[in-house]
Amino acid sequence: MASILGASSTAILASRSLSSPTSKPTLASFSFTSGLDYGRKFFGGIGIDGKKGRSQFAVTNVATDINSVEQAQKRVAAKENQRPVYPFAAIVGQEEMKLCLLLNVIDPKIGGVMIMGDRGTGKSTTVRSLVDLLPEIEVVSGDPYNSDPEDPESMGIEVRESIVKGEELSVVMTKINMVDLPLGATEDRVCGTIDIEKALTEGVKAFEPGLLAKANRGILYVDEVNLLDDHLVDVLLDSAASGWNTVEREGISISHPARFILIGSGNPEEGELRPQLLDRFGMHAQVGTVRDAELRVKIVEERARFDRNPKEFRDSYKVEQEKLQQQIASARSSLSSVQIDHELKVKISKVCAELNVDGLRGDIVTNRAAKALAALKGRNNVSPEDIATVIPNCLRHRLRKDPLESIDSGLLVIEKFYEVFS
């Protein structure tokens, strides 16, 4: 698979090196190549599984072996019948976008990705190809909010009440959800509304969950996010800020968890995004049209192969997809053990302060993204190279706009990074 590193914003990395002369890289299945310098590589690997912390709630898995087998068979059948998705490992180029997406899968608390670029550059294809790589999580069986049986902040009200009563919960493993938010969606469809069928047949007021409920603990993808209606933007802002969705409808007031990775894509020619929403995205990736003729031909041929026989094409990338899945799983399990030196934290905050970045989200996201990248490379300590790789994507969209500035904001961040870290 191609190296995973943003080329457009980190071209300066080709001429400078911060790596220690005494450090010895270890080989693994992926290499990280900086920008235009294909000779210099940051080698990563698969981390060692760590022990996952458990909460204070004791939850019993009462699902029987028979049910587990039936659920596994249903998942396999559903996977075979669903529309074939282009494999993530088959995406050619666009390393910056792929890296940002992988880091958010490893650590959802990074806060999502905003992908802006030209038409036809594979933005939607790449995001939707993440489906195959998403790991499985524990959810309470039958719960419409994908409640986490161990985290009270991600539980629906009914699940909390069941735990307080001491009831046993049925827990199942399921893949992380990816929910598409269409531009034409109504507010009722997004937030949830009254269940009319129950109201008419049973005469009771019942809540019908919307897309935000389905996206809890998953991914909410908005294509052409810069064209989204203002009232839906306000709904997303409220949910992204609090992690909860509150619905007031016809005498019913209900709140449910709505913690999701917000991924948006759009074309800057069609309009800019409201600053309040732009700041909610943890990272910002810029994608451009591939100019190399040979690479363009390869992309066209790969797409033609996929259209001709999707199953055969997906099978040809099965081994690479599985390796990437294992690397993501290992990175997620070892993420909690990754450390970042206090000195590096101070320098990150100094870069943010000297760039006049509003608020502290830039500092927090840069620390998280650097840790996720170190975990992806199989290391337990964050290096300056990790920070140099992710800091343009974490701060680029948080800089104040200067209409007279001609230089790319990502390059401004890189220049300030070297000024501070040197």
Buried (B, 14 or more C-beta within 10 A) or exposed (E): BBBBBBBBBBBBBBEBBBEEEEEEBEEBBBBBBBBEBEEBBBBBBBBEEBEEEEEEBEBEBEBEEEEEEEBEEEBEEEEEEEEEBBBBBBBBBBBBBBBBBBBBBBBBEBBBBBBBBEEEBBBBBBBBBBBBBBBEBBBBBEBBBBBBBBBBEBBBEBBEEBBEEEEEBBBBBBBBBBBBBEEEBEBEBBBBBBBEEBEEEEEEEEBBBBBBBBBBBBBBBBBBBBEBEEEBBBBBBBBBEEEBBEBEBEEBEBEBBBBBBBBBBBBEEEEEBBEEBBBBBBBBBBBEEBEEEEEBEBBEEBBEBBEEEBEEBBEBBEEBBEBBBEBBBBBBBBBEBBEBEEEBBEBBBBBBEEBEBEEEBBBBBBBBBBBBBBBBBBBBEBBBBBBBBBBBBBBBBBBEEEEEEEEBBBBBBBEBBBEBBE
